[in-house]
Structure formats: C-alpha cells, structure tokens
Amino acid sequence: MPLNVSYMPSELRSAFGNYAPCIFDAACGEPVGWGFKLLCELGPERWSEAQHYGELAFGGALGSWVFVTKWLTPTEAIEKYGDVTDIEHGPRGGFRSVVYGDKRFLSKHLDPGK
C-alpha cells in the first residue's frame, strides 16, 4: 500500500509529479518502486518534511531522482510472478538476486530473507 501523500502539505506536494512506476529492476525490467518524479529541488527543510512520506531514490531508467512511496514486497512478488525458484548469494552470504517464477530480480527490496 503506498503512503498517503494526500496528507502532505500542498506546497510540498507541488514539488512532485504524478504517481507512477518509477524504479525498475535492473535484471528483468519489471517495476519494483512506485512514487513521484521530483520536479524541483526541495532544500534541506522541505526534504526533512518529505521524508515522513517516502524515500528519495535515483530512477536509473528515468534518469532522474524520484520520491518512492511504495516498494514491491516479496509477498506481492510471489502473488504476481510465482514462488521463489532460486536465490543467489555472494561469497560472504550477501543477497545478489532472487527468482520469482521465471523472473530474476536484483532489487534488495525483494530479498525473501529480510
């Protein structure tokens, strides 16, 4: 469930574009983050206030900073793509990727071990 930005003060909300998928997984290209494109620089005070509603991330495919209010969860990935069929860890045990159904994801937000 995305955070409800309707509670955000209007002068802060005006700094963001329309709600849409904004972060896409580097391996399969599926959306893993939803939120708003940043339309202007916030400055420290406004950014401090905005952090109550989401998090700033670089939307690589969009080539700009975005304000993410919803990440795909492992439970939602199972519902949409199927059960976990593979998990890859690095040599020191860190998460590298996970396969839901037949889709491989690199997004750390989809690590089923978290």
Secondary structure as UniProt FT lines:
FT   HELIX           5..7
FT   HELIX           10..13
FT   TURN            14..15
FT   STRAND          16..24
FT   TURN            26..28
FT   STRAND          31..38
FT   HELIX           43..50
FT   TURN            51..53
FT   STRAND          55..59
FT   TURN            60..63
FT   STRAND          64..71
FT   HELIX           74..81
FT   STRAND          84..89
FT   TURN            91..92
FT   STRAND          95..100
FT   TURN            101..102
FT   STRAND          103..105
FT   HELIX           108..110
FT   TURN            112..113
//
